[in-house]
Structure formats: structure tokens, C-alpha cells
């Protein structure tokens, strides 16, 4: 079941995954070949070196159209909300959106997704770059006058240090997978970084992800991490962080983009209760609802509009799923028959109605790349009605030695939204004799227990950065299976899947790459390392005073807020 917004989503997806090899921003002679792109119901706009999609420099993007006579206004404090505390402040090793959203204004990346046109990659610290025709060489030229917030100049060596740190196995960065193809890093001068890859790879979209922030080597080299520190090159500086209360940043007056930011600061209030978050929006205490699985539902947004008709509603593609993850190292979940039984029990159409409030769509592990939706909805586990599927699920449990069902504990974040999703899965599994006890924990504890394998099954709202198979598929790699902080599935190991993933990641021919991705999808549908109940769409609401705001594509982009300003 797809919402009407899904049609527009296809076009966005096509542009996103095709950016890396098309955005060679200097001479046409060094422009990259076309990159594989996701399937679409509409043609993709061509991107050329003279196209507006190509970043020429790191200057802020042009402002969106405003009412006649309206100009950006300096000053004011943007008020946001978050549903919980991050486990620590080290962005290289984290996957927690509760950290990324409040901390991103402090940092910059090498490149970024355009905050006003979120499907485009533009410069951030890098003002221009060249990509070789075979996509094995990327050269970035950094803007002049960039300084860390302690006054030390930023150099290309700092960028090199950050990429190497994310590659370091000791750091256990969830982004290490994107950087493994980098074979050599060279710094010809203080403002230039050249990356040589061992295989063709669409690196640019990955470097633009919000998590790929540059952190200060001068602190990391002394302390070893940034778990208790936050200092970057970004438009805002850390003012205060009171755990469980508020994360506050103030304007960086020495920011290298002299006309940014517009705001004097941002206060992110930690509000765990959903009703309290909505009340804060209604009364103007918060300007924008949270962009996560804790976002307002469509029905909540429509109810708010009745009492606050001035509020602005944004449709938002989360690039995320609701589903269930398994610990493959413990019984009975190491038995594929048990995992298949869980998969068969889930009513996907009902999931969209209940968990998605009618917003979402049915897809396998690789939307737009893997199993075609028209075929998928005919498969056991995805079809209607559920009677035959649940009868087969009970048979599989009996065959595995559990004719009377099993008991299991489901780890879940203790927010109302996550618990609502957990309760849906609990009810679904009860239909086949699986008795689930929900184990609610603070988000930081959940992340820690994921990384240590301290769970049986997990209610897993899972957000990805892009629809590209290199991003969506890394969750199932054996290298990601040893740690939940890698976004992986604990204990899952498929050498054949790993082999196919590596093969497709270096392919430039879209049609051939698509064939390999389909094979990967087939493996996942057969081995059921995790259950995909639905792919999520969501709603964001904003106070009408907020200008130059646009939701990012996915859950992990577009939180720097340097272009946002507040009307009187």
C-alpha cells in the first residue's frame, strides 16, 4: 500500500543515488560516468556540469521564495524537542538520532545535502571537487578561512584524520563501511584532500550524510574520543547540555560563512512524553516537531490543524522501517524456521494502518531495487489474507520443536511511540503462539545492549540514510553483525550475501547491479535475518514563524539549521 506521496518519492530517490558520479563540480573533462539509480515511475532529470544541481562552491544555497518584501531576519532562538538523551556525544561511533539532531549544528561535513533542496549534494567545508571518470579518485578543495571553534585553522589534514578515524576498527564507526574502498588519502596542500579508491564507488552521497562530521583532531588525539565534548567548525557552538532537560547551542560569530547563521541559538528540549511534545508545539514553546519515529502522526497533525490552523504540515520520507531484529546467537532464534514463523505472522497492510497511521508502503529489504512490489504482495508473509500464513507459521514452530509456541523478551525504547510499535508486534506474534514480554529501556541503554547483544528480539524502528543498496544493505553484512552500533543484525553471517554486496558496490552498470541486488534480496527473504513490517512515511509540523525549513530526506540529514530564520 503506497501513499500518493510515493510517486514523488521515486523521483527523489533517483536523483539521490545518482549524485556521486554526476556531481563533478570543476572541469567537464573530469566529470564522472552515470551512476546506478533506483527504479522510478518517472524519468530522471539529467545532470550536467552546467546544471544547477552541480555545486560550484560552498556558499549557502539560495533562499526559497518568500512573500514580497520579506527578507531573512537575524536573531531569535529556535526551539526544538527530542525524545531522549544520547548515550554520549561522539558522533563517529553513534547511531542515535537523539544525538545527531541537537549536535549537528556544531559541526560540518566535507559535503552536505542541500538544506533547501534535500535531494542535492552541495559543498560544505569543501567548496569544489573533481571526480575521475571511473569514480576511483575524488579530490576536494576546502574553503579558505575555516576555523575550529577554539580558533585553530581547519586543514585538509584534519579531514584526512577524521576519515581515518571512522575507518579505524577500534572506533567501531557505523560509517566505516562507506569508507572501506578508500585505498589512499593524500594532502597535496593545506586546502586539498585527494582520495584514491580501490574500486569504483559512489562515495559522494555517503560523505554528504549528516553523520559524516569533521571532529577536532586536537581534542581526539588527547582524549581519544569526544564522548563528553562537542566542538567543531559549525554555525553554532555548544552552550549547555543538561541531561534529560535541554541541549543548547549559540551562534558561532566566527563561522566561515559570514552571513550565517541567522539564529542566535537553538534550544532542544528533551520531552519524552508525546502529549507534552504536542502541547509544546500548540503553545509555541517548540517550533518544529521531532523528525524521527517519534514524529506526529497524520491524525495528530490534522487534529492540531483544527485548533492551530496556522501550523504548517510537511510530508516526510523517513527512509525507515518498522520491524523486528533477532539475536542470531541464541536459541530458538538461531533457527530459520522460527524466524520465518515470525515473518509469516506479520500483517503488513495492518502494520501501515496501525503503526503508520495510514502512512507507509510495503517493500522488501531493498525498496526500488529488489523484489518488485507487485510480486512481493503475492508472497507468503506479504499476501492477504493471513490465515494460510499463520497456519504455516505454527507448522514451522512445531517442526522446530515448539508445538506449544515460545516465550521471548522484546527490547524496546521506552518512548510512547516505540512502545506502541512494540505492542503491535506483540499482538501479531501472539496469533501464532509466540508470547512476547516487552522490555522497555531508555534509548541510550537500548543502544548499549544492541552493541553487546543483550537481547533476544528487538522492536526495531530502523532509519537508513539513502535507498541506495550500499546503504540499505550494509545492515546485513557479517562485519556489521557483531555490533548493534553498526546498525547490523546481531550474529547474522551469510558469506554469499557478503560476496554479492561487495560485487554490486563496485558496479556502474545499473541493470547489472540491479540483478545482483535482487539476488541479495532473495537471500534475505529466505534466511530472514530481520523482519521488515513496513517502510515508513511520516508527518512533521512547524510553527508558521519558521522560515527556510525543509525536512531532510531520511532521518539523518538536514539538522544544521544555519539557513533557518524566525519571522516576528
N, C-alpha and C positions, 0 to 999 in steps of 0.2 A: 504494500500500500504506500503510495507516494503522494506527498502533498503537491499542490500546484507549484510550490516554490522549487521543487526538484528539477523542473525543466530549466530554470535559470542556473541551478547548481551545476548542471553538466557543463555549461559554457565556462563557468569559473574554474572548474576542475581542469578543463583542457588547457586553459591559459597557464594555470599554476604549474602543472608538472612539465610544461614545455618551456619554462623560462630559462632554465640553466644554460641550455645550449643556444638560445636565441638572443640572450641579452649581452652580447659582446659590445661593450659600450665605447670602443675607440674607433679604430680603423676598420672599414669593411673587410679588409684583407684578412683580419684575424677573427672574423665572425664565425660562430660555431655552427655545426650542422643541425638540422632539425632533431629535436629530442622526441622520444616516445611520449605519446599523450594518451590520456584516458578517453574511453569511448564517449561519444556525445550524440545527442539527438539533433544538434545544430552544428553548423560549420564553425571552425575556429578562425578567429581573426589572425591574419598574417602579421608577423612581427619582423620589421626590418630595421637596419641601423638608423634610419631616419624616423622611425615610428616614435610616438610619444611614450611608448612603453619602455624605451631604452633610457636608462639612467645616464645622464651626461655628467652630473656632478652630485655632490652630497647636499645641495641646498634643499630646504624643506619643499615639499610638493605644493603646488598652487592650491589656494583655499577653494573650498566648494562654494557654489553660488550662494549669495546671501541676498536678503531683501535690499532693495535700492537704498543706498546711503549707509548701509550697515558696514562697519569696519571692525576688524579684530580689536578686542579690548584687553588691556593688560590689567592684572590684579585678580584677586579673589582666590578662595580656597575650594578646590573640588572635593566633594565628599563622596566617598565610595563605601562599599561594605564587603566583608569577607566572611566566610562561614566558619573559619577555624584558624588555628595557629600552624605555621610551618614547623617541621621538626628542627630545622636550622636555616641559616642564611646562605649556605654555599650553593650557588645556582648550578655549578658544573656537575654536582653529584645528585641533584634533586630532580624529582618528577612532580612535585606537589604544586598545583596551581595556586594554592593559598600562599605560596612564596612568590611565584612569578608575578602575579598581578600587582601586589604592592611594591615589589622591589625593582621591577623593570625600568621605572623612570630614573633610576640611579645610574643605569648602565647604557652602553651602546654595543652594537654588533659591528661586524665588518660591513655587512649589507643588511637590509631590512625589507619587510613587506610594507609597501606604501600605506601609511595610516589613513589616507583619504581614498585610496583605490587599492584595497587589500589584496587583490589578485596579482599585483605587480611587485617586482623586486626593484628597489631603488638603492642608492648609496646610503650608507650611514657614516661610519668612520672612513670608509673608502669613498673617494669622490669619483673614481672611474676604474675600469678594469678591462683586461683583454682575456679572451678565451681562445685557445688554439682550435683549429678546425676539427681535430679528433677528440676534443674535450679532455685532453690529458695534461693540459697546462693552463693555470689560472694565475694571472698577475694583477695584483691590487695596488692602487696608488692612493695613499691616505691624504686626507685634507691637512692643510697647514694649520698650525696654531692649536692643535688639540692638547689639552692638559688633563691630567688626573686631578681629582678634586683636592689633592694635597699639594697641588702646584707643580708636580713633576711632569715634564713633557711626555706625551704618548708617542711611541715609536713603533715601527714595523716589528722590531724585536719583541715588543710586548704582545703583539698579535700572534707571533710565532710561538711565544711561550704559552699563551692560552690554548692554542690548538694542540700543542704537545701535551699540555696538562690534561686536556679532555681525552687524548689518546692513551694516557697512562693507565694501565690496568689497576693500579693502586687507588686511583681516584674513583673508579667504577662509575664513570660518567655514562648516563643513558644515551648520550650523543656520540659516543666513541665509534659506534657502528658506521656513522656517516663519514667519519674521517679516516677509516682504515685504508682507503685507497690512496691516501697521500703518502707518496714514497720519499719525497724530499721537500724541505722548506728552505728557501734562500732569501736573504735580505740584502739585495744589491746596494741599497742605501736606506737611510733612516725612515723614508716615507714609502718604501716599496717592499711588497712581500710577494714572492713567486712560489706557487705550489705546483709540484710535478707529481702526477698520479701514475700509478702502475697499471691503470686500465681506464677506459673511457667511463666517465661518471658524471651525472647531472648534479654537480656539487653546489651550484649557486642557490637553488631553493632551500637546501639544507642549511647553508650558512645564514640564510635570512630568518630562520626560525627564531622566535623570541628567546629561547633558552641559550642561544649561542652568543652569550655576552662576554665581553672582554673585562677581565678582573685584574686588579693591580698586582703585578709580579713582586713589587716591593713589599707587599704585605704577605702574599703567599709564600715567598721564599723565606720569610722569617717565621711565620706561624704555621705554615704547612697547609692551611685551609682558611676558608672565610666563613666558618660556621657561626661566628659571633660578630662578624664585621660586615659592613656594606659601604663601599667607596668605589666609585667608578669615574667615568668621563661624562656621564649623562646630564640631562637638563635639570635634574633635581638631586638634592643631597639629603642624606638621612638626618632627620631632626630628632626623632624619638621612636622607640619601639617598646611598647608596654604589652607584654604577652597577655592575650585574652582580652585586650582593650582596644589598642589602636596602633597603627603603623603610620608615621607621619614623615613627610618629606617637604623640603622647602626649595625654592628656586635657586639654581646654581647661577649666580651672576657672572661667572667666568666661563659659561658654556661657549663652545667654539662656534655655534650658530648664534650670532649676536642678537638676532631678533626673536629668539625663542628662549625659554618657553613663555607663553602668555600668562600662565597662572603663577600666583605667589607660592602655592604649595598644594599638596594633596593629603588629605586625611582619610585613611582606610580604617573604618571601624569594624571590629570583629563582632559580628552579630550571628550567633548560632541559630537562633530561632527564626524560622521562615516568616511567621506572622509579624515578628518585630521588624524584620527587614522590609516587609511591605509597608508597615506603618511608618517607618523612617522615610520611605520614598514618598508616601502620600503627603507627609507633613513638610517635605523639603529638607529634612535633616540629611538625606542621602540623595545624590543627583542621578546616579545610574545604578540599576540593579546588577547584581553579580553575574558575570558571564562564566557559567560552569554548570555542572549538573544541578546546582542549587539555584538556577535561574528561575524566574517566574514562569508559571505555565501559561498557556494561551488563555485558559478560562480565567486565571487570576488576572492576567493583563486586561481582559475585557471587562472584568469587574472593577478594576482600578479606573479604567476609562470612563465608567459611568459616573463615578464621583469626582474624578480628576480628568475631565475631557481634554485638558491641555497637554497631558502626557503624550510622549512620542513612543510609538511601538516600532521596534526593529525586528525583522525576521533574521534568524541567526543559524548558520550551519555550524554545528559543533565539531564536525568530523569525529564523532564519538559514538560509542556503543553502550548499551546496557547488556549485561551478560553475566556469566559465571566462569570463574577460573578455578582450576583444580591443582592440588598438590600431587604431582605425579609420583612422588616418592613414598607415599603411604597407601596402605590398603583401606578400602577397596578401590580407591580412585586410580590406582595404577593399572586397573583392569579396563580395557577399552569398552567392554560390554556395559560396564556401569556408567561410563561417561556417555556412551551412546544412548543409554536409557534416559539420562538427564536431558540430553539434546532433544530426544523424541517427545519429552513431556511438555516442552515449552510451546505455548500457543503464540506465535509471532504476531498475528493480527491483533490478538487481545493485548499483547505487550504494548503495541502502539497506542491502543485506546487507553490503557490504564497507566503505564509508565510514561508514555509520551504525551498524554492528554490529547491524543489525536494527531500529534506531530511526529513524523519519523517515516522510515521506509525499511522494507525488507531487503536485505542483501547478505551475501556470504562474507567471507573474510577479506575479499578484495572487491569492493564496490567499483563498478565500471570497468573492471579488468578481468575478474574471474568468472564464476558461474553466472550465466545470463539469468536475470530475474524471472523471465517467463518460463525458464526451465526449473529454476530453483523452487518456485511455489508449487511444483508438482512432486517434489521430492518428499520422502518421509521426514517428518520433523518440521517441514515448512508448509505442508499442504493443509487443506481443510477437508473434512473435519478431523478432530483429534482422536476419535475413538480407536481407529486402527493403529495409530502411532503409539498411543498409551498402552494398548494391549501388547504390542511388540516390546515396549519398554519393560513391562512386567515380565514378559518371557525372558528377556535378556538378563534381568536381575536374577531370576530363578536359575537360569543357565550358569550364571556366575557364582551361584551358591547362596543367593539371598532371596528365597521364595517369599519370605515374610517382610521384605524390604530392609532398609538400613536406616541408621541414625547418623546425622552429621551436624557439625557446627559450621555456621556460615559467618565468616568475618565480614564486618560491615562498618563503615564510618558512621558515627553516631549523630549525623545530621538528620533532620526530618525527611529530607529528600532521599538520601541514601537508604534510610530505613524503610521508606515507602517502596523503593525498588526491591529491597531485600525481602519485604513481605510478599510482594508479587511472586518472586521466585520461590519463596517458601510455600505459597499456596499452590503453585504449579507442580512442584515436586511431590507435594502431598498426594496428588492424584495417582501416582504410581507407587506409593508406599515408602517414599523417602521422607523421613521425619527430620526436619531441619530446625535446629535451635539457632537463632540469630545471636551473634556475639558482637554487640556494639562497642566500638572503641573510638577514642579521639583520632582525628586524621593522622596526626604525627605518629601515633602508636601503630596504626594500620600500615603506614609506610615502613616502619621499622620491622614489623612482623612479616610483611611481604619479603623484605630483604633477607630475613633469617629463616623463612619457610615455616613460620609458626602459625599455620592454619591448615584446615582440611579443604574446605571450599571457601571461595570468597565472592561476595557480591561485588562485581567489578564494573562500575561506570568507567569506561576507558576512553580517553580522548587522545587522538592522534594529531600530528602536525599537518599532514598532507594526505591526499588519497593515493599518492604515488606508491607502488609496491615496495620500493626501498624503505619507505617509512612505515606503512601499514604492516608489512610482512616481517619486520625485524623482531616483533614481539615473540615469534615462534622459533627463532634461532636457538640452537643449543647453547650458544655463547651468551644468550640473554636469559637462559633458563635457570641459571644459578643464583639469580638475584631479582627479587621483585622490583628493586630500584632501577633495574634496567628495563622495566616495563615488560619483562618476559613472563613466561608461564613456568612456574617452578617445577623443575625436574623434567620437562619435556625435551626429548632428544630424538631428532629424526635426521640422520646423515643424508638421506636422499633430499629432504627439504632444504637442508643447508646447502647442498650442492646446487640445486636449482636456483636458490636465492642468489648465490654468488654469480651464477651464469647470467641471470636476467639483469642483474645490476650493471653489467658492463655492455649491455646490448643497446644499440642505437636504432635498430630497425623495429618500429612499433609493432608490426604484425608478428614478427618472430618473437619479440619479447612477450607479447600477449599470449602466445601459445605456451610459453614456459610458465607464465603466471597462472594460467588455467591448470597446469599440472600441479603447481603448488597448492592451489585451492582444492583440487581433488584430494590431495593428501590430507589436508586439514579437515575436510568434510568427512573423510573416512576414519581418521585417528582421533578426532575430537579433542585436541589439546585444551580447548576452551569453547564455551558456548556463546554465540552471538545471538542475543534475543531480538535486537533491533538496532538500527542506526538512527541516531538522534538528530532531530531539528529542535530548535528552541526559540524563545522569545526574550528580548531584552527591552527594558523600558528606561526612558530618560526624561529628566526634567526639561521643559522647553528652554530653560536658560542655557543649556549646554549646547555649544556650537562646535563645529568641526569634529564631531564624534561620528565614528563609523565602526561597527563591530568588526573585528578581525575574522578572517576565515579560520575556523578552528578555535580551540580553547587556549592556544599558547602564543598568540601573536597580537600585536597592536595594543600594548598597555603602556607605552612610553608617555603618552599624553602631552607631548610637547606642543602639539598643534591645537589642543582643545582650549577654548576660552569661554568665559561666562558672560552672558548678557545681563544687563541690570535687572 
